[in-house]
Amino acid sequence: MPNTIIHFTQTVAAPSLIPDPVARLSDDECLTRLADAVTRGDSEHLDEIVHLIGRLAVVIE
């Protein structure tokens, strides 16, 4: 049996089965939640801040 080396060069992410609540927010709601999360200043919600910034970055482009 020959030895075959397989290299995967592209990673494809599967769509999430869990609905993303950030995607359903309006721009104003997203901005309000981002402002609240930033003013709280706790590092426990960094994932939420990243998602909100990413959501708004799509709108800006």
MARNULUM-357352 format. One record per residue: x, y, z of N, C-alpha, C in turn; residue in three letters. Coordinates in steps of 0.05 Angstrom, whole numbers, plus 5000, padded with zeros to 4 digits. Layout:
XYZXYZXYZALA/...
This chain:
501749765000500050005000501850255000MET/501450434981503150674979502450875001PRO/504451015011504051225030503251475015ASN/500951585023499951825010499752045031THR/500852275025500652505043498652705032ILE/496652775048494652955039494953215055ILE/495053435040495253695052492753855046HIS/491353935067488954105063489854395062PHE/489154535041490054805038487955015043THR/485454925046483355115051481555005073GLN/480855185091479055115113476355235107THR/474355075108471655165103470055145128VAL/468955365138467355355162464455285155ALA/463355115171460555035167458755245180ALA/456455305169454655505182453755405209PRO/453455585227452755515254449755445255SER/449155245272446355165276445055345297LEU/446755485312445755665333445355945320ILE/442956055321442456315309444056535323PRO/445156715307446856925318445057165324ASP/444757235350442957465356444057735347PRO/446657755343447858005334447058065305VAL/446757855289446057895261443258005257ALA/441557955277438758045274438358325286ARG/440358445297440058715309440058925287LEU/438559145292438759365273441459515279SER/442159685261444659835264444659995290ASP/442360125296442160285320442360115345ASP/441059885345441159705368444059605372GLU/445359535350448059435351449959645363CYS/449659895354451360115364450860165393LEU/448360155402447660195430448859975447THR/448559725439449759505454452759525455ARG/454059615433456959645433457759865453LEU/456360085453456960305471456660215500ALA/454560065506454159965533456459765541ASP/457159595523459259395529461959535534ALA/462559735519465059875521465160045547VAL/462960175554462960335578462960155604THR/462059905602462259725625465159675631ARG/466759645611469659605614470559345625GLY/468759145627469658885638470558715614ASP/472558555620473758385599472258125595SER/470158085610468557835606466857835581GLU/466358075570464658095546466158175521HIS/468658095520470258165496469258035471LEU/468157785473467057655450464657805438ASP/462957905456460658065447461658315433GLU/463658445444464658695432465858635404ILE/467258415402468458345376466258295355VAL/464158145363461958085345460458345337HIS/460058525356458658775349460358945330LEU/462958965335464659115317464658995289ILE/464858725288464758585262462158635248GLY/459958635262457358685250457158965239ARG/458259165254458159445244460259485221LEU/462459345222464459375200463259295173ALA/461559095173460359015148458559235137VAL/457159375155455459595146457059825135VAL/459359885148461060115140462260065112ILE/463059825107464359765081462259805059GLU/
